[in-house]
Amino acid sequence: MQRVPEPELMDDAAQARAYAEADFAEAHDAFVRLYLERFGAAPDGWVLDLGCGPGDVTLRFARACPQVRVHGVDGAAAMLRLGTAAVEAAGLGERVTLLQGHLPGASLPRPRYDAVISNSLLHHLAEPGVLWASARRFGAPGAPLFVMDLLRPADPAELEALVARYAADAPPVLRRDFAASLAAAYRVDEVRAQLAAAGLAGFTVEAVSDRHWVAWGRLPEAAS
């Protein structure tokens, strides 16, 4: 199945609210669990969440790793308004800050972060290299980088089956967006090629479910 790109930003207010109110607990808890399993420990210091959306993964990561402080960055103002409210409601405003910025030119409060994470951003980007270049730009040498995203189905029939399996009871906007995101997602071999082009060929890429893959490793200790 050929990849079909989708818009970079989810900035429609109704779309953002539907996404923020959806139950992604299984996948988002898996994100945190898989990070801890793959790296064997929680990070220390400052964490950057690229493409944080309404902040659900950001908050789950902060709760699981109480020693960290997290900056989340996203280009969609509608998502960030909901995310900022969620941060305040969670009482984590002292450790979690969500910021608006469009990669690759985002201006962030810190020049380098002790770990970089990203969930479901890559399939939105017109140029996938932006994610890997941004991680290298903002991540400290040797910092953990952990990325999770959707896995493009092999054919339209598989796509329809996944939507039926995981979004049958979701609002129409979420079913539509889930289908579009699956069609825009990358395959494992494509992600490996992206990493190699970005100078991150030593990273591991693996499918972890019927609809997700993860890529993980440590950023180079020195510029290459």
Secondary structure, DSSP 8 states (H G I E B T S, - for coil): -------S----HHHHHHHHHS--HHHHHHHHHHHHHHHSS---EEEEEET-TTSHHHHHHHHH-TTEEEEEEES-HHHHHHHHHHHHHHT-TTTEEEEE--TTS---S-S-BSEEEEES-GGG-SSTHHHHHHHHHHB-TT-EEEEEEEB--SSHHHHHHHHHHHHTTS-HHHHHHHHHHHHH-B-HHHHHHHHHHTT-TT-EEEE-SSSEEEEEEE--SS--
